[in-house]
């Protein structure tokens, strides 16, 4: 008799898990609290997957051998609470997929920088001729990649949500880029719970595996010191030396690993800001662990162009720069964006507040921002924090209007920056949708 799995959610993770589970001989049932898209239903039909939609509490859990919970589903949902009551094991898509591949796994998490570090690591390894795939919280789901491909290495971007339900998952190389308050609405406004979810990436690692840590993040370093960690720790950051470390000196990335010094020029690295240099240090260290030569790493750093919606230059109009940083969905990401401004700026901010602490932005806003355009359904918190440190604050719920106001307020050699510090789901489908609408509005000026 086939093992039966129930999948909660029909998004990217749910569909990928269904595809892999069917391939591996499981009986599969998918339950979704909302509607299931017609093209997804067609896939399920072709694969022999049963489903239900618009169901808050599934009645099909009872006979399941295990349940895959999509990362967007809260632990307090009715179906999850019912599964816990029935004693049915719950695992993540990442956990499930990892059981069906012998590939080396690089897992990258953090509040900010994880997407850039993931993309950059993939770029370096692929350019060096390795058989490598990219998945997780970016592009295809890990399960879909395992179902369709036979990569020898996977580079996975991992969110805290994806790490919540791992059991045995242990990446060969784990990276934590930083930990700053984010998604606190998911963690009952308890920062420690969020920190613990991130540290789960190293939970099952052994002493022949690696954990790369940003040494310049005091919250992360303190949290790691309180844990019993088996993996070999390697620090990357500014103003560190000795031991197993990666640092930046005289614009050269210096990797000290297993008594070997590798020096890579960072002069031609295209991305701006200290945070991107940290991302480059992490990716270069991973490449070094995989024994890639410094010439190959340097070439990949020089031709990496960065990601859409992350400090993306859109246009210069009447000597005003328009920057799309829609991927900045938390305060720390916006901090980095404001830090890179070398002109006076007009800041477009707002959206779904995830328990944000905006106070850390006050010095930068006071110094660099002459006007704030609040783009969201509820802008009260932004107004309360910033109304005393900027001359102009405007509210709008339209990206087109926000861009027009910014255009009217801006002067030559200034910058209009979309860096919301919030999630996008009040007015947009996603941060990509928000960024694309911003770019279109700028081009239509």
Secondary structure as UniProt FT lines:
FT   STRAND          4..8
FT   HELIX           12..23
FT   TURN            24..25
FT   STRAND          27..31
FT   HELIX           38..47
FT   STRAND          50..52
FT   TURN            62..63
FT   STRAND          66..69
FT   TURN            71..72
FT   TURN            75..76
FT   HELIX           78..86
FT   STRAND          89..91
FT   HELIX           93..98
FT   TURN            99..100
FT   STRAND          104..109
FT   HELIX           114..127
FT   TURN            128..129
FT   STRAND          132..136
FT   HELIX           142..148
FT   STRAND          153..157
FT   HELIX           160..163
FT   TURN            164..165
FT   STRAND          173..176
FT   TURN            184..189
FT   HELIX           191..199
FT   HELIX           200..202
FT   TURN            203..204
FT   TURN            207..208
FT   STRAND          210..214
FT   TURN            215..216
FT   HELIX           218..225
FT   STRAND          232..237
FT   STRAND          245..249
FT   TURN            250..251
FT   STRAND          252..257
FT   TURN            258..259
FT   STRAND          260..265
FT   TURN            267..268
FT   HELIX           274..289
FT   TURN            290..291
FT   HELIX           294..303
FT   TURN            308..309
FT   STRAND          312..317
FT   TURN            318..319
FT   STRAND          320..324
FT   TURN            326..327
FT   HELIX           331..340
FT   STRAND          345..349
FT   HELIX           358..361
FT   HELIX           362..368
FT   STRAND          369..375
FT   HELIX           380..386
FT   TURN            387..389
FT   STRAND          392..396
FT   HELIX           399..409
FT   TURN            412..413
FT   STRAND          415..418
FT   TURN            425..427
FT   HELIX           431..443
//
